[in-house]
């Protein structure tokens, strides 16, 4: 069977024409649903409805989020449970399926690993391709009208849990994703360009010196979560010259 891994940005308004055509060519889409009132699942449903595609809910397996001793092993176990859950749906339904990925499939998302693992297991023979989407760092740069790096300089992308490690290693221009809450201790003199729920109706933006705007970021984040029921943070942090 054919699987199409499709980056959808943050919803119907950011779907590329290539991705939209791929959706219309599939028989159905599959997506994990974390709970009954999963707002992100409903956003995926809106994407599918805009293109006449049924969305099949897959109950998301539980993941150990209580600071496991071996983080990578905990994530690997979670991914394997997801593999089995999605594999069961594909085996039952057959046809061609779309996997909808927030932002772009290349950046901090597990879907490609899950689809590849399904193929490796061989229970459901699959062929798959990947269609790019608009990523959160791209949206952050567009909303703040900035270039993510200075002239001829690199940009470092990291999940928030490894921010301190990146700073200690000498990184001074850092895009931070997967933040549970603003955690910029020790970076008070740095500049920050922050956004939550980018590309949606509950988008929030804050920019300035970290020490000056940290309370504003906290309030904006709480506002976004209250309005949407969920929150996704992205930020660019830059050391002062």
C-alpha positions in Angstrom: 0.0 0.0 0.0 1.0 3.6 -0.4 1.6 6.0 2.4 2.1 9.8 1.9 3.8 11.7 4.7 2.5 15.3 4.3 3.7 18.4 6.0 0.7 20.6 6.7 2.2 23.7 8.4 -0.4 24.7 11.0 -3.6 24.0 9.1 -5.6 24.4 5.9 -4.4 28.0 5.2 -0.8 26.8 5.0 -1.2 23.7 2.9 0.9 23.9 -0.3 -0.7 23.1 -3.7 1.5 19.9 -3.9 0.3 18.7 -0.5 -3.3 19.5 -1.3 -3.1 17.5 -4.5 -1.5 14.6 -2.5 -4.4 14.6 0.0 -7.0 14.5 -2.7 -5.3 11.4 -4.1 -5.4 9.4 -0.9 -8.3 7.2 0.4 -8.0 8.4 4.0 -5.7 10.1 6.5 -4.7 8.7 9.9 -3.7 10.7 13.0 -3.1 10.1 16.7 -5.7 11.4 19.1 -4.5 12.0 22.6 -7.9 12.6 24.2 -11.5 13.2 23.2 -11.1 17.0 23.2 -7.8 17.0 21.3 -7.7 20.4 19.6 -4.8 19.5 17.4 -6.7 16.4 16.1 -9.6 18.7 15.2 -7.2 21.0 13.2 -6.1 17.9 11.3 -9.8 17.1 10.7 -10.3 20.6 9.3 -7.5 20.0 6.8 -9.0 16.7 5.7 -12.6 18.1 5.4 -11.3 20.9 3.2 -10.2 18.2 0.7 -12.9 15.6 1.1 -10.8 13.1 3.0 -11.9 11.0 6.0 -9.7 11.1 9.0 -9.2 7.9 11.0 -8.3 8.5 14.7 -5.6 6.3 16.3 -5.5 6.3 20.1 -2.1 7.7 21.0 -0.2 5.3 23.3 0.9 6.6 26.7 4.4 8.0 27.0 6.6 8.2 30.1 7.0 12.0 30.5 8.1 12.0 34.1 11.8 12.6 33.5 12.7 9.0 32.7 16.2 7.9 33.5 16.8 7.0 29.9 14.9 9.6 27.7 15.9 8.0 24.4 14.7 4.6 25.5 11.4 6.0 26.7 10.8 7.7 23.4 11.8 4.5 21.5 9.2 2.5 23.5 6.6 5.1 22.7 7.5 5.1 19.0 7.2 1.3 18.9 3.8 1.4 20.5 2.8 3.9 17.9 4.1 1.7 15.1 1.9 -1.1 16.2 -1.2 1.1 16.5 -0.8 2.7 13.1 0.2 -0.6 11.5 -3.1 -2.2 12.7 -5.1 0.6 11.0 -3.2 0.3 7.8 -3.6 -3.5 7.8 -7.4 -3.2 8.3 -8.1 -0.5 5.8 -5.5 -0.9 3.0 -5.6 1.6 0.2 -3.5 4.8 0.2 -3.1 6.6 3.5 -1.9 10.1 4.4 0.0 10.9 7.6 -0.4 14.6 8.4 2.6 16.2 10.0 2.6 19.6 11.8 5.1 21.9 10.2 7.6 20.0 8.1 8.3 16.2 8.5 12.1 16.8 8.6 12.1 18.7 11.9 11.4 17.2 15.3 8.6 14.8 14.3 8.5 11.0 14.6 6.2 10.1 11.7 8.9 9.3 9.2 10.6 7.0 11.7 7.2 5.3 12.5 6.4 4.8 8.8 9.9 3.4 8.1 9.6 1.1 11.0 6.3 -0.2 9.7 8.0 -1.0 6.4 10.9 -2.7 8.2 8.5 -5.0 10.2 7.0 -6.3 7.0 3.5 -7.0 8.4 2.1 -4.3 6.1 4.3 -3.7 3.0 4.4 0.0 2.4 5.8 2.4 -0.2 6.0 6.0 1.1 7.0 9.5 0.0 7.4 12.8 1.7 5.9 16.2 0.9 7.4 19.2 2.7 5.4 21.8 4.8 5.9 25.2 6.3 7.9 24.7 9.6 7.6 26.7 12.8 11.0 28.3 12.5 10.0 29.6 9.1 6.8 31.0 10.5 8.6 32.6 13.4 11.0 34.3 11.0 8.2 35.6 8.8 6.0 36.9 11.7 8.9 38.8 13.2 10.3 39.9 9.8 13.8 38.6 10.5 16.5 36.3 9.1 17.2 33.4 11.5 20.9 33.9 11.3 23.3 36.9 11.0 25.4 37.4 7.9 27.5 34.4 7.2 26.7 32.9 10.6 25.0 29.6 11.6 21.8 29.0 13.4 21.5 26.2 15.9 18.1 24.4 16.3 17.4 22.5 19.6 14.6 21.3 21.8 14.2 23.4 24.9 15.4 20.6 27.2 18.9 20.9 25.5 19.1 24.7 25.5 21.5 25.0 28.4 23.7 22.4 26.7 23.7 24.5 23.5 24.6 27.7 25.4 27.4 25.9 27.3 28.8 24.7 24.0 29.1 28.3 22.8 26.1 28.5 20.5 24.9 32.1 20.4 22.1 32.1 17.8 19.6 29.4 18.8 16.1 28.4 17.6 14.3 26.7 20.4 11.4 24.3 19.8 9.3 21.9 21.9 9.2 24.2 24.9 7.0 23.3 27.8 7.3 26.8 29.1 9.7 29.7 28.7 13.0 28.7 30.4 15.6 31.2 29.6 17.5 31.4 32.9 20.9 32.9 32.6 20.0 34.5 29.2 18.5 37.7 30.6 20.7 39.9 28.4 20.0 38.0 25.2 17.4 39.0 22.6 14.4 36.8 22.0 11.8 36.6 19.2 9.1 34.3 20.5 5.9 32.9 19.1 3.1 30.5 20.2 0.5 28.7 18.0 2.1 30.3 15.0 -0.1 30.4 11.9 -3.4 29.9 13.8 -6.1 32.2 15.1 -4.6 32.0 18.6 -1.1 33.1 17.6 0.9 35.2 20.0 4.2 37.1 19.4 6.7 38.8 21.7 10.1 40.2 21.0 12.7 42.0 23.0 15.4 41.6 25.7 14.7 38.4 27.6 14.8 40.2 31.0 12.3 42.7 29.9 9.8 40.5 28.1 9.8 37.2 30.0 6.7 38.1 32.0 5.0 39.2 28.8 5.9 35.8 27.2 4.4 34.0 30.2 1.1 35.9 29.9 0.9 35.5 26.1 1.6 31.8 26.4 -1.2 31.4 29.0 -3.5 33.4 26.8 -2.8 31.1 23.8 -3.4 28.0 25.8 -6.6 29.2 27.3 -8.0 30.2 23.9 -6.8 27.1 21.9 -6.6 24.4 24.6 -3.0 23.7 23.6 0.1 25.7 23.0 3.2 25.2 20.8 6.2 27.5 21.4 9.1 28.5 19.1 11.7 31.1 19.9 14.9 32.6 18.4 17.5 33.5 21.1 20.5 35.6 20.2 23.5 36.6 22.4 24.1 40.3 22.4 27.0 41.5 20.2 
